């Protein structure tokens, strides 16, 4: 085991212990995605999804992957980064030999692992019990889930910079949640939106991820669409990483 792996494992293990002790955060991570999928399904039941080329179950399950990433990675991690900052944990870690990126990555490991595990369970459940087809292009589905995890982890670190307390994280994470729910194809697939609105929504942070997820699970995308979606998601990821390097706060906000 290399020194980097050992440090990441140690930080990740400590963060996992803290997550397991936080019943509120654990409930959000484990139960909220399922509740949001049911809410999404009831909304999709009222839409004509023929233009989108998918059934209600397919739309709900692919949207569920986006919800898992938002709830488990983004919202949970904002609270985690703020809590560790205010408790001086991040400051103490920086006094040692651990580089900044390893501190942030190690803190994100449990949430990222839990989110990806839930995505796997969702795919298996959809195929086994909900008559959803098996992934047409698994490599695109995996790429979308991994890109979404990295993007939302970076965005969580950036959001924590403007979040004063753990309690206020519920407010600072709301804009990203609402924009993604209604503009990135989670509640309303882009295919049923007006063309002009859909072209704007294609540029939102999570839209590229959702395009890759749907293309990977349901197929039907032409050759350029997944490439464009990947470029959009990568561009947002690079932008967020740059912003984190510049504006992330390591000191408590008193």
C-alpha angles and dihedrals in degrees: 000000000000123000091250092052091047092051093047091048092050094049092043092050091051091048091048090054091052091047091051090052093050103081094185094053091043092051091051090049097047107029108027096066091057091047091049092049090055090049091049092049091054089052093047091050087070095052132083102237095178091102090052092053095229140100124243091255092051092048092047095049095046089047087051091065090056090048092051090052092048097045102035101035108026105032096036094046095050088057091045095050092047093047094049091046094050091045089053091240093126092047092052092048090053091058090066132061096279112115118231095250091053091052091053094042093047091051090051097048100088094047091045093048092047092049094050091047090053090050090055091049089049093053092047092047093048093050096041102041112012101051092244115151120252114261110288094204109018093182091063092046091051091045091051093049093047094045090048092051094051093042095050092044089055091045090050091054090049093047091051088063090069095038115096101187140012089250093055090054086084087065101039093050093049098083093055091045094051095042091050095044095053103023107036098056102264100115098014119030112229090234092070094047124094110273096246094049092046092053090055093045090052088072096056117112099252098036095084090051092050091048090055092046093051093043090049096048103033103022120206097119120127121235097266099046098070090044092053091046092050091049091051093049092046092049091053091046093052091046092051093047090051091049092049091052089053105037110021110125119225096174124074116263102236 
